[in-house]
Amino acid sequence: MEQKGRVEQRREEAIQRAAITGKWSKVDNLLNQPYENLCRKDRFYSLCSLDSSSDDTDSLLETVADNRDPLTILVQKEEIAIMNEAIERILSNRDKEILSGVVLENKPFSHLAKEVGLSDKTVKSHYERIIQSLRKELKDL
């Protein structure tokens, strides 16, 4: 059984007392306290989520320390949206798989070749073609 620290023990006891007396708003506050403490710490250290939209379920942006101005962040978000739209519009599913494997997952061409059922030289040429077509599409960005 996991040992709880003094703070956690006191919070647990306070939750139990509040639940017995029917003070549900206090129970709610005590249950949310660890999360609120983390949010306060993030604000103190100037951490912010670069991916704050709730409808973006498959984004790759992580929470990082941010020393840039909001305009720069907005411009980068718009650029990412334009790139994602171009990827969706001009690439086939296999091309998306190859691009994702090389860029995001850092897989070697030989590993990707087995996954997509092509030779490693063909995967490499597909990747080079994908990059050229994306550069051509996004050159005015």
Residue pairs with C-beta under 8 A, 6 or more apart in sequence:
4 12
11 30
11 33
14 26
14 30
15 27
15 30
15 31
18 24
18 26
18 27
18 30
19 27
42 48
42 63
45 65
46 65
46 66
46 67
47 63
47 64
47 65
47 66
48 63
48 66
49 61
49 63
50 61
50 62
50 63
50 64
50 66
50 73
50 76
50 77
51 59
51 61
51 62
53 59
60 104
61 80
66 73
79 141
82 138
82 141
83 134
83 138
83 141
86 134
86 137
86 138
87 96
87 99
87 134
90 133
90 134
90 137
91 99
91 130
91 133
91 134
94 116
94 126
95 126
95 130
97 112
97 115
97 116
98 112
98 116
98 123
98 126
98 127
98 130
99 127
99 130
101 107
101 111
101 112
101 115
102 109
102 112
102 127
107 115
108 120
109 120
109 121
109 123
109 124
109 127
110 120
112 120
112 123
113 119
113 120
113 122
113 123
116 123
118 126
